[in-house]
């Protein structure tokens, strides 16, 4: 009886170790990485679309950004100055549509607090299919000079979103290389 218990224990341990090695082997570089859609990697011309903005409730987030087009204007300028893309005058002339939006969405578990967020949707202009989405929270500011700090945080959010887009659109090396 004792021998059967030990044999069972060793069998379970060997199976567990085998499964563990299999899992760790997949994580160490053999993992499958889903590809970035080819349109994002090869795009040269983009159309920047304004999905609007919304003024968060003043009690939730004190924002000096009163212009609902501020995210569009600043993101458009960031794309233009990046040198990565040529701006297309119409969606039909673009390889991608970059749809920018600034929102003061309520955070999960925080029904009374707005988290200002920049959202970027990347769309295929031919099919209008959503290819990818990126978002960045904009840090709130308080205390003295909160307006200036909020504008700096907003500009930093635009810069980080642009950096995320640039990283996404950069060809990734093949696994194991």
C-alpha positions, -999 to 999 in steps of 0.1 A, spaced: 0 0 0 28 23 9 46 16 -24 14 25 -44 12 59 -25 48 67 -33 44 56 -69 13 78 -73 30 107 -57 60 104 -80 38 101 -110 19 132 -101 51 151 -94 66 141 -128 35 151 -146 34 184 -128 71 191 -136 65 182 -172 35 206 -175 55 233 -157 85 229 -181 61 231 -210 45 263 -197 79 279 -189 92 269 -223 64 287 -240 70 318 -219 107 319 -226 104 331 -262 85 303 -278 52 320 -270 30 329 -299 27 366 -304 -3 379 -323 7 400 -353 0 437 -357 -22 442 -387 -1 448 -418 -19 480 -426 -5 495 -394 30 485 -402 30 497 -439 9 528 -437 24 560 -451 -6 583 -454 -30 588 -425 -62 608 -420 -67 622 -385 -103 621 -374 -118 641 -346 -141 619 -324 -147 649 -302 -141 656 -266 -162 661 -236 -158 684 -207 -158 663 -175 -180 673 -147 -163 702 -129 -168 684 -95 -150 654 -109 -120 668 -128 -110 705 -129 -98 708 -165 -86 740 -181 -91 723 -215 -124 739 -225 -120 734 -262 -135 700 -272 -112 700 -303 -80 704 -282 -71 667 -284 -76 667 -322 -56 699 -327 -26 687 -306 -27 651 -319 -28 664 -355 2 686 -348 20 656 -332 14 633 -362 24 661 -386 57 668 -368 66 632 -363 78 627 -399 64 591 -398 33 598 -418 19 621 -445 -14 636 -436 -41 628 -461 -68 654 -468 -96 628 -470 -101 593 -455 -103 577 -490 -67 589 -497 -53 574 -465 -38 541 -456 -52 544 -420 -77 566 -401 -64 577 -367 -95 587 -346 -86 607 -315 -109 614 -286 -106 630 -252 -130 618 -226 -136 621 -189 -148 585 -183 -157 574 -149 -132 549 -135 -140 514 -125 -149 513 -88 -149 551 -87 -184 563 -96 -178 599 -87 -143 604 -102 -136 611 -138 -103 599 -153 -94 621 -182 -83 598 -210 -70 602 -246 -83 574 -268 -69 566 -303 -87 542 -326 -69 530 -357 -93 522 -385 -90 507 -420 -104 534 -443 -116 508 -469 -137 486 -445 -140 509 -415 -128 479 -394 -112 488 -361 -76 475 -363 -63 486 -330 -70 509 -301 -47 528 -277 -54 549 -247 -36 570 -222 -48 586 -190 -41 623 -185 -28 630 -151 -50 654 -131 -34 684 -114 -42 702 -82 -27 729 -60 -10 761 -72 -6 764 -110 -30 735 -115 -40 749 -149 -5 750 -162 2 715 -148 -30 702 -164 -19 715 -198 15 699 -194 -1 666 -184 -24 668 -214 6 674 -238 25 646 -221 -5 623 -227 -5 633 -264 32 626 -266 29 592 -249 0 582 -272 21 592 -302 51 572 -289 27 542 -284 16 545 -321 52 548 -333 62 517 -313 31 498 -326 39 507 -362 75 497 -360 83 463 -374 89 437 -347 118 413 -350 108 377 -355 107 355 -323 140 340 -315 161 366 -333 
